[in-house]
Amino acid sequence: MMTIKRRILISHIVLFLVPVMMTMVIVTASVIGLTAFIRSGHHVAVESTAQFSNTAELARLTVFHWIDGEHGKPQNFDWLFQILAPERNYIEIRQDGEIIYTYGDRTLRPMIGQIPDPSLMKASEEGYIHSSQGKNYYLYKRTVNGVPVYLYFVSDLVPHGTDGPLETVSRWVLIFICVCLLLFVIATSYFLTAFLLRRILPPLEELKKGAEQLQKGNLSIQLEHNEQDEFYPVFRAFNVMAQKLEESLGERVRAEGARKELIASMSHDIRTPLTSIKAYVEGLQDGIARTEEDRQRYLEVIRKKTDELDMMLDQLFFLSKIDMGEQALPMEPVDLLEFLRNFAEESRLAHARDGMEIFMEGSCPAVIRGNRMLLERILSNLMTNSIKYRTGSRGKVCIRLSALKGKAVISFSDDGPGVPESSVSRLFELFYRTDAARSHPQNGSGLGLTIAARAMALMGGSARAENRIPHGLKIELIFPLRKEDSHE
């Protein structure tokens, strides 16, 4: 797949190479055209003394370079001088007094007679150049292989400002080259821009349509972009964002439903003890409890119902703290083995009158990242449930600690009646109670196991329940161990 970055790189290279290549083609064609123009008989006119001097110097260098290379042999120099207008220039080369080459207008040959005799020139002098009244004279002498060679060049200047054919053609060629380059640059830029936009605009249009769908509330939209270019991570991020928004909205709907359920359940569970309290208070006010014994019994019921309300409000308050997260319940390293031993010992003393036997098993070290208050509330809620739902006047609870594959597991088992299999998966739902529990609302509010599950989630763990055979319920609390304390 060609990425946008690669396309831009190619575009820059092409934008540089195409004008350069076209310039070379145009210049080559122009040189060929000028050469053909020169050979067609159109020539350059010498228009100034400076131009004559430069032309004469070029002629000298070229002529004697060839003569030196040919060891003094005569040479045809038409290829060099044919660019000069023959009607206003005359060139003559003499070797040992013999004319070996001429070019130009022979009517100008008498001008050579106005050049000083080279035999009278000093030995240190190699040349002569002079301009007067629009006429130019040039002489250069040199000895080649012991033989004197003379280059004569005379010119009758064209009036200044005359525009020869070659100058006109050269000017138009230059204009043509500039116009062609401009057109090629414009055309190349246009096609390269189209080349880039064809890859950029469609994905942008797709992203725009996707954003419009999100704006309309279609959070399930997923955009497709299969090419591995710069837009691929953008489309992937867009799809993840849409999915997260949909999940967030779903969680918001579920939270709203849970809030409504919480309010409804709270209204029901609070109304029940309040109704009882109100009835007994009215009984006291109306004098229904005539004896002191009846009044004490009424007051005891009112106290128990008040304790139920207090416990329910305490559970709700703790649940709200869990929902606030680590801000309200900061995490710290906790040694589970030490914590469970202390909890088991304290529970034995606290519930000895309730006829509960509490056992602690396991001795493997296990350190987790948790909160002691959360752990205390979880285990206290489990202990309270075991006491409430025992079948007789006595009961047994076994707390076991184990560690396996980077996890610490607390198994909390009792010998109670257990729960129906259909209810096991719903035990941790908010305000959920089994049918047996509903028939005895004084036994609980349905918040204890919900608090346990949410507290475990806050500590990065999980909770699960299963019935024991032949009877009883086991709750497993699973914690991730710190790396330095993991055991396989």
Summary of the structure (lengths in Angstrom):
residues: 488
radius of gyration: 55.2
end to end distance: 46.4
largest distance: 168.3
contacts: 1368
relative contact order: 0.07
helix: 57%
strand: 18%
